[in-house]
């Protein structure tokens, strides 16, 4: 029989994307930091529209985003609440019922990158409160590796490079916490 263990704390990560990303990022950042604490990593602007046009009708053209990390570690069970809260924040910034900014929360653990979703799919596990989680990338032999179902943007080295930098920050925080 296996022994029940307390799970590791994880690093909250969010992909924030919008048309006019600099404007919307500056608008939502204080709200996000008010709720989740200071950001300790903000990526360069990343192209998002080249991977999908799914959001263009609602959010406009030229979608770009930033991957961010939060300084404070969270417990993995918090992911469902965090996703529900980011959905509410998106509504706060909506205009005439259309989102202007999208926030996709997830977390980095030393072995994986996990994303939250409201949508069920065969590769997603229900984690409660109407939210599912998917292991988007796994960390194997010194790098993040994608899987068959991984979203196209997270298959790209540019995204993985930023996530690996966040993973390094996480490992430092984790070591400090374990002392």
N, C-alpha and C positions, 0 to 999 in steps of 0.2 A: 504494500500500500504506500502510495506517495505521501509525502509530508506537505501539508498546506503551508505555504509561505506568503509573506506579505510582498506584493508586487513592488518593483522599483518605481520611484517617482520618475516622471518623464518630462521632456522639454516641449512646452506648448509652441506650436508653429502655426503660422497662418499664411495662406496665399491670398493676397488682396488684389483684386483686379477691377479695372474700370476703363472707360474711355476718359481721357484727361486724367490719367493716374496720379500725377503730381498734385493736382487740385484735390481730388477725392481722398487721397492718402492723407494729406494735411488736415482734412476735415474729420476723418474717422480716427486718426491716431490718438488724439486726446481722450476720446471716448473709450477706445480699446485699452489704453494705458490706465485710465481710471478704473477699469474693471479688472484687468489682468496683470497690471503692474508694468514697469518700464520694459521697453524693447531693448534687447542687447545685440540684435543683428537686423540689419535692413539690407536686402540685396539691391543690386543694380536694377534698373527697369528691365523687365523681361517681356519679350513678345508673347502674347497669348492668342491673338486672333488667327495666327497662321495654323493653329491646331484645331480650331473649331469656329464655326459661325453660329453655333447654337444660341449664344447670348446676344448676338448683334441686334436683333429686332427690338429686344427689350432695353438693352444698355447702350446701343450706339455702335459706331464703327471705331476701329483703331484700338481695340482692347489690349491693354498692357497691364502688367502686374508687378508686385514685389513680394518676395518671400520674407517673412519676418519671424524672429524668435523672441520669446519673452524671457526675461531674466529669472523669474520665479518658476521653479519646477512645480508640476501639478501631479495629482494622482490620476492614473489612466481612467478610473471610473468617472471622472469629471467630464470626459469628452462629450457625453450626451448633453449635459447642461450647457457646456460651452457652445456647442453647435446651436442649440435652441436660442442662446443669448445672441450669438452673431446673427442669426436670422432676424431677431427683433431689432438689432442695430441696423441691419440692411433696410428694414421697413422704415426706421426713423429717417433715413436718408433718401427714401424713395420719393419720386415726384410723379404725381398723378397715377399712383399705383405701379409705377415701373421702377425697378431697382436701378440705381446709378452706380452702385458699388457692390461687389460681391466679396464675401469673406469665407474662405474655406479653411476651417480649423482642422488641425491634426496634431500628431506629436511624433517626436523622435525619441526612440529608445536606442541603446547601443546596437540592437540587432535589427531594427526595422523603422520604417516611416509609415505611419498609420493616418488615414484620412477619415473624417466623419462625413456622413451623407444622410439625407432624408429619403433617398431612393433605395429600395431593395434590389438586389441583383444576386445571382448565384454565388458570387465570390465575397459577399458581405455578410457579416454577423450582426444580428440584432443586439444592441447594447442597452435598450430601454428608452422610454420617453419618445418613441417614434423615430429613433436615430439608429443608424447602422454604422459599422466601422469596417474598413478594408485595409489589409496590409498592402500598401501600394508599392513599396520597395523593401527589399531585405538586404542587410549588410553582410556580405560574404567575401572572404579573402581580400579584405582591405578596400572594398568598394560597394556602393549601392547598386543593386541589380534589380531590374524591373521584371515583371511577369507578363504573361499573355494579356491580362486584363488591365494592366497599368495604363492610365491616361497618357496620351501622346506627349504632352509637355513634360511629364515626369520621366519619360524615357530618354530625354535629351541630356547630354553631358552638362550643358549650361545650368540646368535646374539641379542636377545631381551634385555639381560642384558646390553650389550654395548650400544644399542640404548637408553635404559632408563638412562644410565649415561650421554649420549649426551643430552637427554631431560632435565636433571637436569641443565647442563651447559646452555642450551638454556633459561630455566626459569630465571636463574640468569641474563643473558644478557638482557632478555626481561624486567625484573623488573628495571634494571639499566637504560634502554633506556626510560622507561615510566616515570621516575622521572623528 
